[in-house]
Amino acid sequence: MKTFDYTAVVWKEKEGYVSKCPELGVASCGDSISDAMGSLKEAVSLYLENAEALGLLKDVEESLTTSEKFTSHMEVVM
């Protein structure tokens, strides 16, 4: 059994919270931060189970096992 380390980004919208795993492009939502995080964890697990069943897990494995991950907040003015 492998352990995968993914990034969770959460932000507030009018109707609740959105959560996203940028490594996989998987997103979910919830009424609270913890709900959104729990929903994302379930969505990521299902995504990985499906990727494994389809023989595609190796395609995403490196992004989920690397020890070097950096996140930053950036801004663009238009």
Contacts in CASP RR format, 6 or more apart in sequence:
PFRMAT RR
TARGET T0000
AUTHOR 0000-0000-0000
METHOD contacts of the structure
MODEL  1
MKTFDYTAVVWKEKEGYVSKCPELGVASCGDSISDAMGSLKEAVSLYLEN
AEALGLLKDVEESLTTSEKFTSHMEVVM
2 61 0 8 1.000
2 65 0 8 1.000
4 48 0 8 1.000
4 61 0 8 1.000
4 64 0 8 1.000
4 65 0 8 1.000
5 64 0 8 1.000
5 65 0 8 1.000
5 69 0 8 1.000
6 21 0 8 1.000
6 23 0 8 1.000
6 24 0 8 1.000
6 44 0 8 1.000
6 64 0 8 1.000
7 21 0 8 1.000
7 22 0 8 1.000
7 23 0 8 1.000
7 69 0 8 1.000
7 71 0 8 1.000
8 19 0 8 1.000
8 20 0 8 1.000
8 21 0 8 1.000
8 37 0 8 1.000
8 40 0 8 1.000
9 19 0 8 1.000
9 20 0 8 1.000
9 21 0 8 1.000
9 22 0 8 1.000
9 71 0 8 1.000
10 17 0 8 1.000
10 18 0 8 1.000
10 19 0 8 1.000
10 20 0 8 1.000
10 33 0 8 1.000
10 36 0 8 1.000
10 37 0 8 1.000
10 40 0 8 1.000
11 17 0 8 1.000
11 18 0 8 1.000
16 29 0 8 1.000
16 30 0 8 1.000
16 31 0 8 1.000
16 32 0 8 1.000
16 36 0 8 1.000
17 29 0 8 1.000
17 30 0 8 1.000
17 31 0 8 1.000
17 32 0 8 1.000
17 33 0 8 1.000
17 35 0 8 1.000
17 36 0 8 1.000
18 27 0 8 1.000
18 28 0 8 1.000
18 29 0 8 1.000
18 30 0 8 1.000
18 36 0 8 1.000
19 27 0 8 1.000
19 28 0 8 1.000
19 29 0 8 1.000
19 30 0 8 1.000
19 36 0 8 1.000
19 37 0 8 1.000
19 38 0 8 1.000
19 39 0 8 1.000
19 40 0 8 1.000
20 26 0 8 1.000
20 27 0 8 1.000
20 28 0 8 1.000
20 40 0 8 1.000
21 27 0 8 1.000
21 40 0 8 1.000
21 43 0 8 1.000
21 44 0 8 1.000
23 60 0 8 1.000
23 63 0 8 1.000
23 64 0 8 1.000
24 44 0 8 1.000
24 47 0 8 1.000
24 60 0 8 1.000
24 63 0 8 1.000
24 64 0 8 1.000
26 40 0 8 1.000
26 43 0 8 1.000
26 44 0 8 1.000
26 47 0 8 1.000
27 40 0 8 1.000
27 43 0 8 1.000
28 36 0 8 1.000
28 38 0 8 1.000
28 39 0 8 1.000
28 40 0 8 1.000
28 42 0 8 1.000
28 43 0 8 1.000
29 36 0 8 1.000
29 39 0 8 1.000
30 36 0 8 1.000
30 39 0 8 1.000
48 57 0 8 1.000
48 60 0 8 1.000
51 57 0 8 1.000
51 59 0 8 1.000
51 60 0 8 1.000
END
